[in-house]
Amino acid sequence: MGEEELIDQYMKPHGEEGIKIIESMNEEHQNISEFAFECVNLGAYDDIIDIGCGGGVNIEKFLNVTNGHVDGLDYSDVSVSESIKRNQTSVDGGRCNVILGDVTDMPIGDESYDLATAFSTIFFWPNLVETFKEVKRIIKPNGQFMIAQGTDGTNPEDQEWIDTIAGINVYTANELEEYLLDAGFKRVDVFTKENTYLLVVIGKK
């Protein structure tokens, strides 16, 4: 696979190669997920949506820690299909729904979820303030939006990503806090893990 095709697959997995990319991302992002789960406070019956759900591994984790409804959204057909397969029992039982859609205009009603999450996916989101407003729309009053990623924007290796991958943007904690507040979130909490570049930012509605 050429570099351009590989980049395209990371942005929007498709075909047989897309399935392989999703599998690799599930493994690569495990440390990000573990740290994020340490940072967020969940209610026993919180309704949750994972935006840019990839292969559905975080949907599966949330289903194991809350009794609420846990959904996923992705604009990749392959990601939606793989997320459904991974969580088939919960989908069949009505606790999980995986939606094909774009984060900039989600086919979801207002104030539907207690928590929305974005794991290593905002790098490709357009116009963050407007997109964050769309996320805020689907969150219930006093709900949360959690962003979790493997870089806090200060890793020297980030520049290689930026130079190589067209359309990617890497953000610092301060930048994300500013965008979230501009989008109307009333409070932002920032978490970093010592001796790593892991970053979790949680906006409170």
Secondary structure, DSSP 8 states (H G I E B T S, - for coil): --HHHHHHHHHS--HHHHHHHHHHHHHHTHHHHHHHHHH----TT--EEEET-TTSHHHHHHHTT-SS-EEEEES-HHHHHHHHHHTHHHHHTTS--EEE--TTS-S--TT-EEEEEEES-GGG-SSHHHHHHHHHHTEEEEEEEEEEES--S--TTHHHHHHHSTT-----HHHHHHHHHHTT-SEEEEEE-TTS--EEEEEE-
